[in-house]
Amino acid sequence: SGASEASSTKSDKKPKSRRSVGDLAMQFMSSGPAKRDSLKDEDLDSLVRLCGKSKLTLPSEYSPGPLTLPTCIRATAQYLTQNGTEIRGVFRVPGSVRVVNELYAHYCTDGNADEISSTTHAPNLPSHIKAGAHDVASTFKRLISGLPGGILGSVSLFDALVSIYEYQNREPETLQPQDPRVSAKLIALAINTVKSELRRDLICAVFGLLCLIGHAAEKASLKTPSEGEEGQPVPGSDYMGYNALGIVFGPILLGDLLGLYNAPSSATATAAGSAQFPEMLPEGQPGQNKGKAPDDGTQQLTLGVDNIHLANSVTEMVLSHWRLVVGQMKRMDAIKAGVWPASSEEYALRAPRVQTSGLGGGELSAPPSPTRGSSELMS
């Protein structure tokens, strides 16, 4: 009887063990991925509801004042403010997948009130997760990439920045250099049209952080020669300057809305001027589809590439002007007062260039510039 009881006990344990493993596997397959990506496509208000909000303080020349952000974004941004300026390849070199997932999952609270309270009252990164600068940078970029509308959240704002980019790169009427303060004031006015204070603070936080890192890289590049012996990279050449940061963050400047934008040919031609394209086959060479118009898929791909090049260039433009932009914002007192200066009401954003139907669809009618004229802005 003792042997039969032992056999019975043993047989009872086996199914339990198998069910336990199956339950764990099912839980991982069903809820694991959703948990890991539960912040994706959540807007800023939802992120605040899920993980709280905190104040980010950047050096004064990079921010018009303290910025209110979702805690998950604030914690990563604060770490990078303190530790990211001396790191080579930050945002370009990916972090550890395991560590990035741990940091991301820390803020995926699923709406649990206790978990939200713990993240809200701890605006810094969790101490139990050992993360380096590349891990935190990858987490920051992942959080920003998941926002609907990317960094800007508005096609109209992107269109205004494109127009400023066109203005900046127009053919000069005289040999005198253009005053960067004009572009800076236009950028500040465009950003101040954003009604959501949370979105406006996010824009200022992202550009402020990236400008801080980019400015440190630009200064480092001045201390080293452009090329080492035998064409080898020199120390400091892999720091992330404005151009490199523009390439990394340009595609997420407008996020999922970038494909809706119908870019003007003049702007895309300027932005693509320094881009690398595949070499075209000479006429008559094998492999050339002579006499055939590109299909819709090719046109769509071309439009997408053009928009990405344009977004990269616009991002670089904003970063290179950002410290001047902050100076303009402080003069307007837009962030601190929470109201728009009377002068900014005269410079309304034009209707954005949005593709309305198909590839050949028309675009919304729009005046030639988002502002009434640069001469008035400097008065």
C-alpha positions in Angstrom: 0.0 0.0 0.0 2.9 2.3 0.7 4.3 1.7 -2.8 0.9 2.4 -4.4 0.6 5.6 -2.4 4.0 6.8 -3.5 3.2 5.9 -7.1 -0.1 7.8 -6.8 1.7 10.8 -5.3 4.3 10.7 -8.1 1.7 10.5 -10.8 -0.2 13.4 -9.2 2.9 15.6 -9.3 3.7 15.1 -13.0 0.6 16.6 -14.5 0.9 19.5 -12.0 4.4 20.2 -13.2 3.4 20.0 -16.8 0.5 22.4 -16.3 2.6 24.9 -14.4 5.2 25.0 -17.3 2.3 25.3 -19.8 0.7 28.1 -17.8 4.0 30.0 -17.7 4.6 29.6 -21.4 1.0 30.7 -22.2 1.4 33.7 -20.0 4.6 34.7 -21.6 3.2 34.3 -25.2 0.0 36.1 -24.5 0.7 38.8 -22.0 4.5 39.1 -22.3 4.8 41.0 -25.6 1.8 43.2 -24.8 3.5 44.1 -21.5 6.8 44.9 -23.1 5.1 47.2 -25.6 2.2 48.5 -23.6 3.5 52.1 -23.8 3.6 52.2 -27.5 1.0 54.4 -29.2 0.1 56.0 -25.8 -0.2 59.8 -26.0 1.5 62.0 -23.5 -1.6 62.3 -21.3 -1.9 58.6 -21.1 1.8 58.2 -20.2 1.3 60.7 -17.4 -1.7 58.7 -16.2 0.3 55.4 -16.4 3.6 56.5 -14.8 3.2 60.0 -13.4 4.9 63.2 -14.3 8.1 65.0 -13.1 10.1 68.1 -13.8 13.2 68.0 -16.0 15.8 70.8 -15.6 18.3 71.3 -18.3 21.1 73.9 -18.3 19.6 77.3 -18.8 20.9 77.9 -22.3 19.2 74.7 -23.5 15.7 75.1 -22.0 13.3 78.1 -21.4 12.6 76.7 -17.9 11.7 73.6 -15.9 9.8 71.1 -18.2 7.0 68.8 -17.2 7.3 65.3 -18.7 6.0 61.8 -18.2 8.2 60.2 -15.5 9.5 57.5 -17.9 10.8 60.2 -20.3 12.0 62.5 -17.6 14.1 59.8 -15.9 15.9 58.8 -19.0 16.4 62.4 -20.2 17.8 63.4 -16.8 20.3 60.6 -16.8 21.5 61.5 -20.3 21.8 65.1 -19.4 24.2 64.2 -16.6 26.0 61.3 -18.3 25.4 61.4 -22.1 27.6 64.3 -23.3 30.9 62.4 -23.1 29.6 59.1 -24.5 30.6 58.3 -28.1 28.0 56.9 -30.4 25.2 57.7 -27.9 21.8 57.0 -29.7 23.7 55.4 -32.5 25.2 52.4 -30.7 22.3 50.2 -29.4 22.1 49.3 -25.7 21.6 45.8 -24.3 18.3 44.4 -25.4 17.8 42.8 -21.9 18.5 46.0 -20.0 16.4 48.2 -22.3 13.5 45.8 -21.9 13.9 45.9 -18.1 13.9 49.7 -18.1 11.0 49.9 -20.4 9.0 47.3 -18.4 9.6 49.2 -15.2 7.2 51.9 -16.4 4.7 49.5 -17.9 2.4 49.6 -14.9 -0.8 48.4 -16.5 -2.7 51.1 -14.6 -1.9 49.6 -11.2 -2.2 52.5 -8.7 0.6 51.2 -6.4 3.0 50.9 -9.3 2.1 54.3 -10.7 2.7 55.8 -7.2 6.2 54.1 -7.0 7.3 55.5 -10.4 5.8 59.0 -9.8 7.7 59.4 -6.5 10.9 58.1 -8.0 11.6 60.4 -11.0 15.1 58.9 -11.5 16.0 55.6 -13.1 15.4 52.5 -10.9 18.6 51.7 -8.9 18.1 47.9 -9.1 18.6 47.9 -12.9 22.3 48.4 -13.8 22.1 50.4 -17.0 24.8 52.3 -19.0 24.4 55.3 -21.2 23.7 53.4 -24.4 21.0 51.4 -22.6 19.3 54.5 -21.3 19.7 56.2 -24.7 18.0 53.3 -26.4 15.2 53.3 -23.9 14.7 57.1 -24.3 14.5 56.7 -28.1 12.1 53.8 -27.8 9.8 55.8 -25.6 9.8 58.8 -28.0 9.4 56.5 -31.0 6.2 55.1 -29.5 4.4 58.5 -29.2 1.7 59.1 -31.8 2.9 61.9 -34.1 6.5 61.5 -32.9 8.2 64.4 -31.2 6.2 67.2 -32.8 2.8 65.5 -32.8 1.6 68.0 -35.5 1.8 68.1 -39.3 1.2 71.8 -39.2 4.2 72.4 -37.0 6.4 70.2 -39.2 5.2 72.1 -42.2 6.1 75.4 -40.5 9.6 74.1 -39.8 9.9 73.0 -43.4 9.1 76.5 -44.6 11.7 77.9 -42.2 14.2 75.4 -43.6 13.3 76.5 -47.2 13.7 80.2 -46.1 17.1 79.4 -44.6 18.4 77.6 -47.7 17.0 80.0 -50.3 19.3 81.7 -52.8 20.7 84.7 -51.0 19.7 88.0 -52.6 23.0 89.6 -51.4 26.4 88.4 -50.5 25.7 89.2 -46.8 25.3 86.1 -44.6 21.8 85.4 -43.3 21.1 86.3 -39.7 20.5 83.0 -37.7 18.4 85.0 -35.2 15.7 85.3 -37.9 15.4 81.5 -38.2 15.6 81.1 -34.4 12.7 83.5 -33.9 10.6 81.8 -36.5 11.3 78.4 -34.9 10.3 79.8 -31.5 7.1 81.3 -32.8 6.2 78.0 -34.5 6.7 75.9 -31.4 4.8 78.4 -29.3 1.7 77.8 -31.4 1.4 74.3 -29.8 -1.5 74.5 -27.5 -0.7 71.5 -25.3 1.8 72.6 -22.6 2.8 68.9 -22.1 3.6 68.5 -25.8 5.5 71.9 -25.9 7.6 70.8 -22.9 8.4 67.5 -24.6 9.5 69.3 -27.8 11.7 71.6 -25.7 13.1 68.7 -23.7 14.0 66.5 -26.7 15.7 69.3 -28.6 17.3 70.7 -25.5 18.8 67.3 -24.6 19.9 66.6 -28.1 21.4 70.1 -28.5 23.3 69.6 -25.3 24.8 66.4 -26.6 25.3 67.7 -30.1 27.0 70.9 -28.9 29.5 68.9 -26.8 30.3 66.8 -29.9 30.7 69.8 -32.1 33.2 71.3 -29.6 35.1 68.0 -29.4 35.4 67.8 -33.2 37.1 71.2 -33.2 39.8 69.8 -31.0 40.8 66.9 -33.3 41.8 66.8 -36.9 39.2 65.7 -39.4 41.2 62.6 -40.5 43.8 60.5 -38.9 46.7 58.6 -40.3 46.0 56.3 -43.2 42.4 57.4 -43.2 41.7 55.9 -39.8 39.0 57.6 -37.7 40.4 60.0 -35.1 39.4 60.0 -31.4 36.3 62.1 -31.0 35.0 61.5 -34.6 32.3 59.2 -33.4 30.7 61.8 -31.1 27.1 62.6 -32.1 27.0 66.1 -33.6 23.9 67.8 -35.0 24.1 66.0 -38.3 24.4 62.6 -36.8 21.6 63.3 -34.3 19.4 64.6 -37.2 19.8 61.3 -39.0 18.9 59.3 -35.9 15.9 61.4 -34.8 14.6 62.8 -38.1 12.5 59.7 -38.9 10.7 60.0 -35.5 10.3 63.8 -35.7 6.8 63.3 -36.9 6.5 59.6 -36.3 3.6 57.8 -38.0 2.4 61.1 -39.5 5.5 61.6 -41.7 3.9 59.5 -44.5 1.0 61.9 -44.7 3.1 64.9 -45.5 3.4 66.0 -49.1 6.8 67.7 -49.1 7.6 70.6 -51.5 10.1 69.6 -54.2 12.3 72.5 -53.5 12.8 71.4 -49.9 13.3 67.8 -50.6 15.9 68.6 -53.3 17.8 70.7 -50.9 17.6 68.1 -48.1 18.7 65.3 -50.4 21.6 67.2 -51.9 24.2 65.6 -49.6 22.4 62.2 -49.3 23.9 59.1 -50.7 21.8 57.4 -53.4 22.3 54.1 -55.4 24.2 54.7 -58.6 21.9 54.8 -61.6 22.6 52.5 -64.5 23.6 54.3 -67.7 21.0 54.4 -70.4 20.8 51.2 -72.4 22.5 49.0 -69.8 20.9 45.7 -68.8 18.5 45.9 -66.0 17.1 49.3 -67.0 13.3 49.5 -67.5 13.5 51.8 -70.5 10.3 53.7 -71.3 8.5 52.5 -68.2 7.0 54.9 -65.7 7.7 53.9 -62.0 4.9 52.0 -60.4 2.9 53.3 -57.4 5.1 51.3 -55.0 8.3 53.0 -56.3 6.7 56.4 -56.1 5.5 55.7 -52.6 9.0 54.6 -51.6 10.5 57.7 -53.2 8.1 59.9 -51.3 9.0 58.2 -48.0 12.7 58.5 -48.6 12.3 62.2 -49.5 10.3 62.9 -46.4 12.9 61.2 -44.2 15.8 63.2 -45.8 13.7 66.3 -45.2 12.9 65.4 -41.6 16.6 64.7 -40.9 17.6 68.1 -42.3 14.8 69.9 -40.4 15.9 68.2 -37.2 19.5 69.3 -37.7 18.4 72.8 -38.5 16.5 73.1 -35.2 19.3 71.6 -33.2 21.9 74.0 -34.7 19.7 77.0 -33.8 18.3 75.7 -30.5 20.3 77.8 -28.1 19.2 80.9 -30.0 15.6 79.5 -30.0 15.7 79.2 -26.2 16.8 82.8 -26.0 13.8 83.9 -28.1 11.5 81.8 -26.0 12.7 83.4 -22.8 12.1 86.8 -24.3 8.6 85.9 -25.2 8.1 84.4 -21.8 5.9 81.8 -23.4 6.6 78.8 -21.2 6.7 80.7 -17.9 3.6 82.8 -18.5 1.6 80.1 -20.3 0.1 82.7 -22.7 1.1 83.6 -26.3 2.7 87.0 -26.9 0.4 89.3 -28.8 2.9 89.4 -31.7 2.8 85.6 -32.2 -0.9 85.7 -33.1 0.0 87.5 -36.3 2.1 84.6 -37.5 -0.4 81.7 -37.8 0.7 78.4 -39.3 -0.4 77.8 -42.8 -2.5 74.8 -43.8 -0.1 71.8 -43.9 0.8 70.0 -47.1 -1.1 66.8 -46.5 -1.5 64.2 -49.2 -5.3 63.9 -49.6 -5.9 61.2 -52.1 -3.5 58.6 -53.6 0.0 59.5 -54.8 -1.1 62.1 -57.2 -3.6 63.7 -54.8 -3.7 67.4 -54.4 -2.6 69.3 -51.4 -4.3 71.9 -49.3 -4.0 75.4 -50.5 -1.5 77.4 -48.5 0.2 80.8 -48.5 3.9 80.7 -49.4 5.2 81.1 -45.9 4.2 80.2 -42.3 4.9 83.8 -41.3 4.1 87.3 -42.5 7.6 88.1 -43.3 11.1 88.1 -41.8 11.4 91.8 -41.8 8.4 92.2 -39.4 9.8 89.6 -37.0 13.0 91.5 -36.3 11.1 94.7 -35.5 
